[in-house]
């Protein structure tokens, strides 16, 4: 049983960009009742899912006490792989707008992703000009983070995401699992959630009225759902 005065660590695993910057909206309202460990991935080095999973495993070994993994988008499979390993102190996992196996048809692996990401930079600039308010701010933040990463690295991560299969690991998870679903997510469509609940029907699902960048679009609601999940574990 977890003692009430134990400070649980939230381990935040980023989306495709692999950088910590897009967590800023969530971190700005984070409660000090949690310890926070934000993981980032190399911006100029191609690493496989297996290598990134091992990188995260090494970093969480420094945690003194219990922790909860938060796997956003691209990092969902990493959170799943680690959750199947019964790591000491690992008491729960939050999957955010993510997938257990390739989110689209596998043929998408063969698209010219390096060129697509090179072209994405001016496209982001155009979308920002055509947007306003919070949407423009979010697009600008996403653009800044994406531009920190080499197009070749983003392309390799995209191909890895399209080919990954963490379903066997998902079936082995015994700790509490919750999925944060963005109702208007066109990046990771709803059938990815259905594939997860088909394997783990006891997965709790929390839905939010937003698009794919869930933690960035509705940080207050997301933080409340994180707090609720941890309180349920404590109970």
C-alpha positions in Angstrom: 0.0 0.0 0.0 1.3 3.5 -0.9 1.7 5.9 2.1 -0.2 9.1 1.7 2.8 11.3 2.3 4.9 9.6 -0.4 5.6 12.0 -3.3 5.0 10.1 -6.6 7.1 11.0 -9.6 5.4 11.7 -12.9 7.7 10.6 -15.8 6.7 12.5 -18.9 7.6 10.9 -22.2 7.3 13.2 -25.2 5.6 13.0 -28.6 7.3 12.7 -32.0 9.5 15.8 -31.5 11.1 14.1 -28.5 11.8 17.4 -26.8 10.5 18.7 -23.5 9.2 22.1 -24.6 5.7 21.0 -25.5 5.2 20.0 -21.9 5.4 23.6 -20.8 1.6 24.3 -20.6 1.2 21.2 -18.3 4.3 22.0 -16.2 3.2 25.6 -15.7 0.2 24.4 -13.6 1.8 21.2 -12.1 1.2 20.7 -8.4 4.2 20.4 -6.1 2.5 17.3 -4.6 4.3 15.4 -7.4 7.9 15.1 -8.4 8.4 15.6 -12.2 10.9 13.9 -14.5 10.7 15.1 -18.1 12.5 12.8 -20.6 13.8 14.0 -23.9 15.3 12.2 -26.9 18.3 13.0 -29.1 17.5 15.7 -31.7 20.3 14.6 -34.1 20.6 10.8 -33.6 18.4 8.1 -35.0 17.4 5.6 -32.3 15.0 2.6 -32.5 12.1 2.1 -30.1 14.2 -0.5 -28.3 17.0 1.9 -27.9 14.7 4.7 -26.7 13.0 2.3 -24.3 16.4 1.4 -22.8 17.3 5.1 -22.5 14.1 5.8 -20.5 14.7 2.7 -18.4 18.2 4.0 -17.5 16.8 7.5 -16.6 14.0 6.2 -14.3 16.4 4.1 -12.3 17.3 7.2 -10.4 13.8 7.6 -9.0 13.5 7.1 -5.3 10.0 5.8 -4.7 6.9 5.2 -6.8 6.3 6.6 -10.2 3.7 6.9 -13.0 4.6 6.9 -16.7 2.9 9.4 -19.0 3.4 8.3 -22.6 2.3 10.9 -25.1 1.7 10.0 -28.8 4.9 8.6 -30.2 6.0 7.5 -26.7 3.0 5.4 -26.0 4.7 2.1 -27.1 7.7 3.0 -24.9 5.4 3.4 -21.9 3.8 0.1 -22.8 7.0 -1.8 -23.2 8.2 -0.5 -19.8 4.9 -1.1 -18.1 5.1 -4.8 -19.0 8.4 -5.2 -17.2 7.2 -4.9 -13.6 9.8 -2.2 -12.7 10.2 -1.5 -9.0 8.1 1.5 -8.0 6.1 1.6 -11.2 2.5 1.9 -10.1 0.5 3.1 -13.1 0.7 4.3 -16.7 -1.1 7.1 -18.6 -1.3 6.7 -22.4 -2.1 10.0 -24.1 -3.5 10.1 -27.6 -1.3 7.2 -28.6 -1.2 3.6 -30.0 0.0 0.1 -29.3 0.7 -0.7 -33.0 1.2 1.2 -36.2 -1.6 3.9 -36.2 -2.0 3.9 -40.0 -1.7 1.5 -42.9 1.9 0.1 -43.0 2.3 1.3 -46.6 2.8 4.8 -45.1 6.2 3.7 -44.0 7.4 4.1 -47.6 6.5 7.7 -48.0 9.4 10.2 -48.4 9.2 11.3 -44.7 12.5 13.2 -44.7 11.3 15.5 -47.5 7.9 15.8 -45.8 9.4 17.1 -42.6 11.7 19.5 -44.5 8.6 20.9 -46.2 6.7 21.0 -42.9 8.6 24.0 -41.7 7.2 26.5 -44.2 3.8 24.8 -43.9 3.8 25.4 -40.2 4.6 29.1 -40.8 1.7 29.3 -43.2 -0.7 27.6 -40.8 0.3 29.9 -38.0 -0.5 33.0 -40.2 -3.9 31.5 -41.0 -4.7 30.7 -37.4 -5.4 32.9 -34.4 -5.6 32.8 -30.6 -4.7 29.7 -28.8 -4.5 27.6 -32.0 -1.8 29.9 -33.4 0.2 29.7 -30.1 0.1 25.9 -30.1 1.1 25.7 -33.7 4.0 28.0 -33.1 5.2 26.0 -30.1 4.9 22.8 -32.1 6.9 24.4 -34.9 9.6 25.6 -32.6 10.0 22.1 -31.1 9.9 20.3 -34.4 12.6 22.5 -35.8 15.0 21.5 -33.1 15.0 18.0 -34.5 16.7 16.9 -37.8 14.2 15.9 -40.5 16.0 12.6 -40.8 15.4 11.8 -37.2 11.7 12.8 -37.4 11.4 10.6 -40.5 13.0 7.6 -38.7 10.7 8.0 -35.8 7.6 8.2 -38.0 8.6 5.0 -39.8 9.3 3.3 -36.4 5.8 4.4 -35.2 4.2 3.0 -38.3 6.0 -0.4 -37.8 5.9 -0.8 -34.0 3.9 -3.5 -32.4 3.6 -3.4 -28.6 0.4 -5.5 -28.3 2.1 -8.5 -26.8 3.6 -6.2 -24.1 0.3 -4.5 -23.6 -1.3 -7.9 -22.8 1.3 -8.4 -20.0 0.6 -5.2 -18.1 -0.7 -5.7 -14.6 -0.6 -2.2 -13.2 -3.4 0.3 -13.6 -3.7 1.8 -17.1 -5.6 4.9 -18.3 -6.0 6.3 -21.8 -6.5 10.0 -22.4 -8.5 10.3 -25.6 -8.7 13.5 -27.7 -12.2 13.4 -29.3 -11.2 15.3 -32.4 -7.8 13.5 -32.9 -7.1 13.0 -36.6 -3.4 12.2 -36.0 -4.1 9.1 -34.0 -7.6 8.0 -34.9 -10.0 6.4 -32.4 -9.5 2.8 -33.8 -6.1 2.9 -32.0 -7.9 3.2 -28.7 -10.2 0.4 -29.7 -7.2 -1.9 -30.4 -5.9 -1.2 -26.9 -9.2 -1.8 -25.1 -9.7 -5.0 -27.1 -6.5 -6.3 -25.5 -6.9 -4.6 -22.1 -10.7 -4.1 -21.6 -10.0 -2.8 -18.0 -8.2 0.3 -19.4 -9.9 3.4 -18.0 -10.7 5.9 -20.8 -10.9 9.7 -20.2 -12.1 11.8 -23.1 -11.3 15.5 -23.8 -12.8 17.9 -26.3 -9.7 18.7 -28.2 -7.5 17.6 -31.1 -4.2 15.6 -30.9 -2.1 17.9 -28.8 -4.1 17.1 -25.7 -1.7 18.0 -22.9 -1.1 21.3 -24.6 -4.7 22.2 -25.6 -6.4 21.4 -22.3 -3.6 21.3 -19.6 -6.0 22.1 -16.7 -8.3 19.2 -17.5 -5.4 16.9 -18.3 -3.8 17.7 -15.0 -7.0 17.1 -13.1 -7.3 13.7 -14.8 -3.7 12.8 -13.9 -4.4 13.8 -10.2 -7.6 11.8 -10.2 -5.8 8.7 -11.6 -3.1 8.9 -9.0 -5.6 9.3 -6.2 -7.4 6.2 -7.4 -4.1 4.3 -7.2 -3.5 5.6 -3.7 -6.9 4.3 -2.7 
